[in-house]
Amino acid sequence: MCDRFTVVLGRHLNVLLFCAMGCATPHHIADLPQDVPDSGVGEEGVKSDMPKQGDEQLAQSFEPEKEAPKETPKPVGEAKPAAGAEEEANARRTFDEQLKVAQKAIASGKAEEGRDAVKLLSDAAESLFPADVQRAAELRFQLERSGDDPAAAMKAGFDWLLTCGPDRVDGCRAKVLASLTALTKKKDAPPGLKEKLRNFNDADACLKKLEQTRKPTVCETANGVYHHVNDKLMSARLLLARAEAVVGDPKKKDEAVALLGRVDAECGELRCVSIRKRALAERRRLALRDQDLDEAARAVLLEVKLSSLLLPRAQRTYARTVDADRICTQLDAKSGPGSCRKLEKRINGEYSFKDFSAGKVLPGLGQDKVKEVNDHYGCLLEECLAAQAERLRPPDSETYEVRWMVLNDGRVGEVHLKRKEDDESALGDCLRQQFAVWRYPKYQGEFQHVEQRFIVSARSHR
């Protein structure tokens, strides 16, 4: 039998109250906990006056289930394509095609034939990832080195140096500087190259010593070298090293916070993501030490956003981290349910989620896991319901009954509202679009069905 439960999904948006009742079908698991306390209503909210239904009444809210189809039901649909996803896919095709052309030209000793390919390769890499930009820069250096213009080869080498990052920076820089050092051994080596390389090596040595010892030092010479060539990553890395040298001293907290803030602002390039994340992690630790949950949540949510930038666009929605969940739980306990989601939307412009389907396949989908996923993704439904509240006219209040199916691969299928006019409305379309993002754990066994009832009160326009 199916137990009755009540859950407030909206956490109350100004004058809007969302209430829900739902259950699994008798032979499925989808119950949520009973007696979830109401979070209250605003000045124009209406508390739920829904009659308490028994199992038979609730089961009749939808047509009786038909015999399961032989073919596996299809997911509700694909999530809305991420902005730039098509551009990224096109750039990847161009990159892969031109990479082969350029490599073949260089290997055959006909580097000039690969010049156009390298140009197209470099342009495509700008829409991809730092590793692609590095690869294109390295090929351009190889092409110029095989030619008869040492100055062009030197310039290509230093341009390559400025593509290192976000990770394994020291290894990348060592490879580039070694390649440039080889140019100095040629008879027609560019003048001044040895001195430039010495300056870079000295600057890197000072920075590494500061990172290892964490003894306060400015490394002004290194700072000048990096700024002279506009190497923003290394400038940001130097700021971070200076911050880490004082962050443990409570008397120098303000200095540390200021330096960490400068790290985040110093370099907006994609190759600087790791350095910026390290600075944000330090800010988060400082905030937690001072029990400043708002600042800690802000820092960890910005970390999530930065992490997502290194993922293919189609995967960026699922960049949520364990640290983000932990700190958001603490903030919600302090400031009220949904506080962290509101903060995330405000500072990042979008929500982040975990992909529960990425884990191991479960023998079945238990009600605790269903509730966890529903709570995690519930903010997406709130947006649809809030939009519906805008369409209603005060003091109207409407009840919407929704059913969806959880497929074995974790995706959602067969999302429907009870009333046909609701199912074919903007609300129905919005719900299906949002459910396309949801990912439950993969599991074995029968498909799980979830039913929920929402009460939406009209929002007053003043």
C-alpha positions in Angstrom: 0.0 0.0 0.0 1.0 3.6 -0.6 1.6 5.9 2.4 0.5 9.5 2.3 3.1 12.3 2.6 3.3 16.0 2.3 6.4 17.9 1.2 6.9 21.7 0.6 9.0 21.9 -2.5 9.2 25.6 -3.1 10.6 26.5 0.3 8.2 29.5 -0.3 9.0 32.0 -3.0 7.7 35.3 -1.8 3.9 34.8 -2.1 4.1 31.4 -3.6 3.4 28.1 -1.9 4.1 24.7 -3.3 2.6 21.7 -1.6 2.9 18.1 -2.8 1.3 14.8 -2.1 2.4 11.7 -3.8 3.2 8.0 -3.7 4.6 5.1 -5.6 2.2 2.7 -7.3 1.5 -0.3 -5.1 4.3 -2.4 -6.6 6.9 0.3 -6.9 9.1 2.3 -4.6 8.9 6.0 -4.6 7.5 7.1 -1.2 8.9 10.2 0.4 9.0 10.8 4.2 5.8 11.6 6.0 5.0 14.6 8.1 7.5 17.0 6.5 6.8 20.3 8.3 5.4 23.2 6.3 7.9 26.1 5.9 5.1 28.7 6.2 3.6 31.1 3.8 3.9 34.7 2.8 1.4 37.5 3.1 -0.5 36.2 0.1 0.3 32.5 0.4 -2.5 30.0 0.9 -1.9 27.0 3.1 -3.0 23.7 1.7 -6.6 22.8 2.4 -6.4 19.6 0.3 -8.5 16.7 1.7 -6.6 13.9 3.2 -6.9 11.0 0.7 -6.7 7.3 1.3 -4.7 5.0 -0.7 -7.6 4.1 -3.1 -8.4 7.7 -3.7 -4.8 8.6 -4.5 -4.4 5.6 -6.7 -7.4 6.8 -8.8 -5.8 10.2 -9.4 -4.5 8.8 -12.6 -5.8 6.3 -15.0 -5.0 2.7 -14.0 -1.6 1.6 -15.1 -1.5 -0.3 -18.4 0.6 -3.4 -18.8 4.2 -2.5 -19.2 5.2 -2.1 -22.9 7.6 -4.7 -24.3 10.0 -2.0 -25.5 11.9 0.1 -23.0 10.2 3.5 -22.6 12.1 6.5 -23.9 13.5 9.2 -21.7 11.3 12.4 -21.4 13.7 14.1 -23.8 17.1 15.6 -24.0 17.9 18.6 -21.9 18.1 21.9 -23.7 21.4 22.0 -25.6 24.0 23.9 -23.7 25.0 27.3 -25.0 27.9 26.8 -27.4 27.7 23.1 -27.6 27.3 23.1 -31.4 30.2 25.5 -31.7 32.3 23.2 -29.6 31.4 20.1 -31.6 32.2 21.9 -34.9 35.5 23.1 -33.4 36.4 19.6 -32.4 35.9 18.2 -35.8 38.0 21.0 -37.4 40.7 20.5 -34.8 41.0 16.8 -35.3 41.0 17.1 -39.1 43.6 19.9 -39.2 45.8 18.2 -36.6 46.3 15.2 -38.9 47.2 17.5 -41.8 49.7 19.6 -39.8 51.4 16.5 -38.3 51.7 14.9 -41.7 53.2 18.1 -43.2 55.8 18.4 -40.4 56.7 14.7 -40.5 57.3 14.8 -44.2 59.6 17.8 -44.0 57.1 20.0 -45.9 56.3 22.3 -43.0 55.1 25.1 -45.3 52.2 22.9 -46.5 51.0 22.7 -42.9 50.9 26.4 -42.2 47.3 26.8 -43.2 46.3 23.7 -41.2 48.1 25.1 -38.1 46.2 28.4 -38.4 42.9 26.6 -38.7 43.9 24.3 -35.8 44.8 27.2 -33.6 41.5 29.0 -34.3 39.5 25.9 -33.5 41.4 25.3 -30.3 40.2 28.7 -28.9 36.6 27.1 -28.7 37.9 24.0 -27.0 40.2 23.4 -24.0 43.6 24.4 -22.7 45.2 21.1 -23.7 44.0 21.7 -27.3 45.4 25.3 -27.3 48.8 23.9 -26.0 48.8 21.3 -28.7 48.2 23.8 -31.4 50.9 26.1 -30.1 53.4 23.3 -29.9 52.8 22.4 -33.5 53.2 26.0 -34.6 56.5 26.1 -32.8 57.6 22.8 -34.5 56.6 24.3 -37.9 58.5 27.5 -37.4 61.5 25.7 -36.0 61.8 23.7 -39.2 61.8 26.9 -41.2 64.6 29.4 -41.8 63.3 32.2 -39.5 64.8 31.8 -36.0 63.0 34.9 -34.8 59.6 33.4 -35.8 60.5 30.2 -34.0 61.4 32.1 -30.9 58.1 34.0 -30.9 56.2 30.8 -31.4 58.0 29.3 -28.5 57.2 32.1 -26.1 53.6 32.0 -27.3 53.6 28.3 -26.5 54.8 29.1 -23.0 51.8 31.3 -22.5 49.5 28.3 -23.1 50.7 26.2 -20.1 48.0 25.3 -17.6 45.7 24.7 -15.9 47.5 21.6 -14.6 51.0 20.3 -14.8 52.3 23.8 -15.4 55.9 23.1 -14.4 56.2 20.2 -16.8 54.8 22.2 -19.6 57.1 25.2 -18.9 60.1 22.9 -18.6 59.3 21.4 -22.0 58.9 24.8 -23.7 62.0 26.3 -22.1 64.1 23.2 -23.1 62.9 23.6 -26.7 63.8 27.3 -26.7 67.2 26.5 -25.1 67.9 24.2 -28.1 67.5 27.2 -30.4 70.3 29.0 -28.6 72.8 26.4 -29.9 72.2 27.2 -33.5 74.6 29.6 -35.3 71.8 31.9 -36.2 70.2 31.9 -32.8 68.1 35.0 -32.1 70.0 37.7 -30.1 69.0 38.1 -26.5 67.3 34.6 -26.3 69.8 33.3 -23.7 69.1 36.3 -21.4 65.4 35.9 -21.7 65.5 32.3 -20.9 67.8 33.0 -17.9 65.2 35.5 -16.6 62.4 33.0 -16.9 64.4 30.3 -15.1 65.3 32.7 -12.3 61.7 33.8 -11.9 60.4 30.3 -11.8 63.1 29.3 -9.2 62.1 32.1 -6.9 58.4 31.2 -7.2 59.0 27.5 -6.5 61.1 28.4 -3.4 58.3 30.6 -2.1 55.7 27.8 -2.7 57.9 25.2 -0.9 59.1 27.3 2.1 56.0 29.5 2.5 58.3 32.1 3.9 57.1 35.6 3.1 59.0 37.1 0.2 57.9 39.3 -2.7 59.9 37.9 -5.6 59.6 41.3 -7.3 62.0 40.3 -10.1 59.8 37.3 -10.9 56.7 39.5 -10.8 58.3 41.9 -13.3 59.2 39.0 -15.7 55.7 37.6 -15.7 54.0 41.0 -16.1 56.4 41.9 -18.9 55.3 39.0 -21.1 51.7 39.2 -19.8 51.8 35.7 -18.2 48.7 36.1 -16.1 48.7 32.5 -14.9 52.2 32.9 -13.3 51.3 36.3 -11.9 48.3 34.8 -10.3 50.3 31.8 -9.0 52.8 34.2 -7.4 50.0 36.1 -5.7 48.7 32.7 -4.4 52.1 31.7 -3.1 52.3 35.0 -1.2 48.8 34.5 0.3 49.7 30.9 1.4 52.8 32.3 3.1 50.6 34.4 5.5 47.3 32.6 5.6 48.1 30.7 8.7 48.8 33.9 10.7 45.5 35.2 12.2 47.0 38.6 12.5 47.5 38.7 8.7 44.1 37.5 7.7 43.2 40.7 5.9 46.4 40.6 3.9 45.7 36.9 3.0 42.1 37.6 2.0 43.2 40.6 -0.2 45.8 38.5 -2.0 43.4 35.6 -2.5 40.9 38.0 -4.0 43.6 39.4 -6.4 44.4 35.8 -7.5 40.8 35.3 -8.6 40.7 38.6 -10.5 44.2 38.4 -12.0 43.5 35.8 -14.7 40.2 35.0 -16.4 41.8 32.6 -18.9 40.6 29.1 -18.9 44.1 27.9 -18.2 44.0 29.7 -14.9 41.0 27.7 -13.5 43.1 25.5 -11.2 45.0 28.5 -9.6 41.7 30.3 -9.1 40.1 27.2 -7.5 43.0 26.9 -5.1 42.6 30.5 -4.1 38.8 30.0 -3.6 39.5 26.9 -1.5 41.8 28.9 0.8 39.0 31.6 1.1 36.5 28.8 1.9 38.8 27.4 4.6 39.3 30.9 6.1 35.5 31.5 6.1 34.8 28.1 7.8 37.5 28.9 10.4 35.6 32.1 11.2 32.2 30.3 11.0 31.2 32.6 8.1 28.9 30.1 6.2 27.7 32.7 3.7 31.3 33.4 2.5 32.2 29.7 2.6 29.2 28.9 0.4 30.0 31.6 -2.0 33.5 30.4 -2.4 32.6 26.7 -2.9 29.9 27.5 -5.4 32.3 29.6 -7.4 34.7 26.6 -7.3 31.9 24.5 -8.8 31.4 27.0 -11.6 35.1 27.1 -12.4 35.3 23.3 -12.4 32.4 23.1 -14.9 34.4 25.2 -17.4 36.8 22.4 -17.9 34.1 19.9 -18.9 32.4 19.5 -22.3 29.5 21.8 -22.4 27.0 19.0 -22.4 28.4 17.8 -19.0 28.8 21.1 -17.2 25.4 20.8 -15.5 26.8 17.9 -13.4 29.8 19.6 -11.8 28.4 19.6 -8.2 30.9 18.6 -5.6 30.7 16.9 -2.2 32.1 20.0 -0.5 29.3 22.2 -2.1 26.6 19.8 -0.8 28.1 19.8 2.7 28.4 23.5 3.0 25.1 24.2 1.4 23.4 21.8 3.9 25.0 23.9 6.7 23.9 27.2 5.2 20.3 26.0 4.7 20.2 24.8 8.3 21.3 28.3 9.4 19.4 30.6 6.9 16.5 28.4 5.9 15.8 25.7 3.3 16.7 26.8 -0.3 19.1 29.6 0.8 22.1 28.0 -0.9 20.3 27.4 -4.1 19.2 31.0 -4.2 22.8 32.1 -3.6 24.0 29.8 -6.4 21.5 31.2 -8.9 22.5 34.7 -8.0 26.3 34.3 -8.3 26.6 31.7 -11.0 23.4 32.3 -12.9 22.5 28.6 -12.9 22.3 25.5 -10.8 24.7 22.6 -10.6 23.9 19.0 -9.9 25.3 15.6 -9.2 24.9 12.9 -11.8 23.5 10.1 -9.6 23.5 7.7 -12.6 27.3 7.9 -12.8 27.7 5.5 -9.8 27.4 1.8 -9.6 24.2 0.0 -10.6 21.9 -0.6 -7.6 19.9 -3.8 -7.2 16.8 -1.6 -6.7 15.8 2.0 -6.2 15.0 2.6 -2.5 12.8 5.3 -1.2 15.6 7.1 0.6 17.6 7.4 -2.7 14.5 8.6 -4.6 13.9 11.3 -1.9 17.6 12.4 -2.1 17.4 12.8 -5.9 14.0 14.6 -5.7 15.4 17.0 -3.1 18.5 17.6 -5.1 16.8 18.5 -8.4 13.6 20.0 -6.9 14.7 23.6 -7.5 14.2 23.0 -11.2 10.5 22.2 -10.7 10.2 25.3 -8.5 11.1 27.4 -11.5 8.3 25.9 -13.6 5.8 26.3 -10.8 6.9 29.9 -10.1 6.3 30.7 -13.8 2.9 29.1 -13.6 2.1 31.3 -10.6 2.8 34.4 -12.8 0.3 33.1 -15.4 -2.5 32.7 -12.8 -4.7 35.6 -11.8 -5.0 36.5 -8.1 -6.5 35.1 -6.0 -6.6 31.9 -8.0 -5.1 28.7 -6.7 -4.7 25.6 -8.9 -3.8 22.0 -8.1 -1.6 20.1 -10.5 -1.1 16.3 -10.4 2.1 15.0 -12.0 3.4 11.5 -12.6 6.8 10.5 -13.9 8.7 7.3 -14.4 12.3 6.5 -13.4 14.0 4.4 -16.0 16.7 1.8 -15.2 19.4 4.1 -16.7 18.5 6.8 -14.2 16.8 9.1 -16.6 13.1 10.2 -16.3 10.4 9.2 -18.8 6.7 9.5 -19.3 6.1 12.8 -17.5 2.4 13.7 -17.5 0.0 16.0 -15.7 -3.4 14.5 -14.9 -5.6 17.0 -16.8 -5.0 17.0 -20.6 -5.1 20.8 -20.8 -2.4 21.0 -18.2 -0.3 18.3 -19.8 -0.3 20.2 -23.1 0.3 23.6 -21.5 3.4 25.7 -21.0 3.7 24.2 -17.5 3.7 20.6 -18.9 6.4 21.6 -21.4 8.5 23.3 -18.7 8.3 20.3 -16.4 9.3 17.8 -19.1 12.2 20.1 -20.1 13.4 20.2 -16.5 13.0 16.5 -15.9 15.3 15.9 -18.8 18.1 17.1 -16.6 17.4 14.7 -13.7 19.6 11.7 -13.1 18.6 9.0 -10.6 21.0 6.1 -9.9 21.0 3.3 -12.4 19.2 0.3 -10.9 17.8 -3.1 -11.7 14.2 -4.2 -11.4 10.9 -2.7 -12.3 10.5 0.9 -13.4 9.7 3.2 -10.6 6.7 5.6 -10.8 6.4 8.8 -8.8 3.2 10.8 -8.3 3.1 14.3 -6.8 0.4 16.9 -6.4 1.3 20.6 -6.4 -0.8 23.6 -5.3 0.2 26.8 -6.9 -1.1 30.2 -5.7 -1.3 33.1 -8.1 1.3 35.8 -7.6 0.2 39.3 -7.2 1.6 41.9 -9.6 1.9 45.3 -8.0 
